[in-house]
Amino acid sequence: MNGSTPIKDRRSELAFAPKELSTEVLLELFDAARWAASSYNEQPWRFYYAKREAPEAFISVLNLLAEGNRVWAKDASALIVSAAKKELHRTGKQNFYAMHDVGMATANLMIRAAELGLVTHPMGGFDHELMHETLMMDDTEYPVAVIAVGYKGNVAALPPELQKRLNAPRVRSSIESFTFDVNDL
Ligand SMILES: Cc1cc2nc3c(=O)[nH]c(=O)nc-3n(C[C@H](O)[C@H](O)[C@H](O)COP(=O)(O)O)c2cc1C
């Protein structure tokens, strides 16, 4: 895959411009999420969102992030908390693929955001227990990640260590290192 594509252009942004995100755009992102594949089409994802124009909600999610994430996530337009439904609707048994499928939906959301010229940054660095409580989740679901979504901000205005992180080359393992031809095993 050469050249620019939303998949390659997406990166975990650190420079956000503190602007509002319209409900229309947010819905466009959730629409991308909902077309993800899922085991038994269970669609075990849930997305809680806090928009910056609702400061009380926004800050309640922001405050649960790790300190290192709060520094830049405070300028996001929305903080989206993904969650997984633990059990299969059809049988009540554990959905082994719940986390996988939440990831599928989240990837769709982030790639659609990139297509729309938005920036995102997923985070696992937050207090999961308190998030569960704050968002009034019951025992059938658990929070997976927080995704900061917004508009590209001014990199030069970031603290030097964050600028350094953003300017560092993006590193990926080679395709050969994680793919295996079964015929060669
Ligand atoms: C589930 C998950 C949790 C992550 N948690 C954090 C986090 O807490 N803080 C952070 O700065 N980045 C976090 N990241 C971003 C990764 O560090 C980033 O995706 C990785 O370094 C690759 O960089 P890229 O997304 O810019 O391609 C997380 C990413 C994922 C998918």
The ligand as an SDF file (V2000), in Angstrom:
LIG
                    3D

 31 33  0  0  0  0  0  0  0  0999 V2000
   -5.8640    0.3090   22.8560 C   0  0  0  0  0  0  0  0  0  0  0  0
   -4.8770    1.4460   22.7250 C   0  0  0  0  0  0  0  0  0  0  0  0
   -4.4560    2.1180   23.8460 C   0  0  0  0  0  0  0  0  0  0  0  0
   -3.5930    3.2180   23.7340 C   0  0  0  0  0  0  0  0  0  0  0  0
   -3.2960    3.9470   24.8550 N   0  0  0  0  0  0  0  0  0  0  0  0
   -2.6120    5.1080   24.7220 C   0  0  0  0  0  0  0  0  0  0  0  0
   -2.4690    5.9880   25.8270 C   0  0  0  0  0  0  0  0  0  0  0  0
   -2.9820    5.7660   26.9250 O   0  0  0  0  0  0  0  0  0  0  0  0
   -1.7490    7.1260   25.6290 N   0  0  0  0  0  0  0  0  0  0  0  0
   -1.1910    7.4430   24.4270 C   0  0  0  0  0  0  0  0  0  0  0  0
   -0.5620    8.5090   24.3060 O   0  0  0  0  0  0  0  0  0  0  0  0
   -1.3430    6.6380   23.3510 N   0  0  0  0  0  0  0  0  0  0  0  0
   -2.0580    5.4970   23.4580 C   0  0  0  0  0  0  0  0  0  0  0  0
   -2.2650    4.6910   22.3530 N   0  0  0  0  0  0  0  0  0  0  0  0
   -1.7230    5.0920   21.0470 C   0  0  0  0  0  0  0  0  0  0  0  0
   -0.5530    4.1940   20.6330 C   0  0  0  0  0  0  0  0  0  0  0  0
    0.5870    4.5220   21.3900 O   0  0  0  0  0  0  0  0  0  0  0  0
   -0.3360    4.3770   19.1180 C   0  0  0  0  0  0  0  0  0  0  0  0
   -1.4660    3.9130   18.4290 O   0  0  0  0  0  0  0  0  0  0  0  0
    0.8980    3.6400   18.6210 C   0  0  0  0  0  0  0  0  0  0  0  0
    2.0710    4.1630   19.1940 O   0  0  0  0  0  0  0  0  0  0  0  0
    1.0170    3.7430   17.0960 C   0  0  0  0  0  0  0  0  0  0  0  0
    1.0510    5.0900   16.6940 O   0  0  0  0  0  0  0  0  0  0  0  0
   -0.0130    5.6820   15.6700 P   0  0  0  0  0  0  0  0  0  0  0  0
   -1.3900    5.4390   16.2410 O   0  0  0  0  0  0  0  0  0  0  0  0
    0.2970    7.1540   15.6050 O   0  0  0  0  0  0  0  0  0  0  0  0
    0.1600    4.9930   14.3770 O   0  0  0  0  0  0  0  0  0  0  0  0
   -3.1060    3.5950   22.4520 C   0  0  0  0  0  0  0  0  0  0  0  0
   -3.5140    2.8800   21.3180 C   0  0  0  0  0  0  0  0  0  0  0  0
   -4.3990    1.8420   21.4350 C   0  0  0  0  0  0  0  0  0  0  0  0
   -4.8940    1.1500   20.1880 C   0  0  0  0  0  0  0  0  0  0  0  0
  1  2  1  0
  2  3  1  0
  2 30  2  0
  3  4  2  0
  4  5  1  0
  4 28  1  0
  5  6  2  0
  6  7  1  0
  6 13  1  0
  7  8  2  0
  7  9  1  0
  9 10  1  0
 10 11  2  0
 10 12  1  0
 12 13  2  0
 13 14  1  0
 14 15  1  0
 14 28  1  0
 15 16  1  0
 16 17  1  0
 16 18  1  0
 18 19  1  0
 18 20  1  0
 20 21  1  0
 20 22  1  0
 22 23  1  0
 23 24  1  0
 24 25  2  0
 24 26  1  0
 24 27  1  0
 28 29  2  0
 29 30  1  0
 30 31  1  0
M  END
$$$$
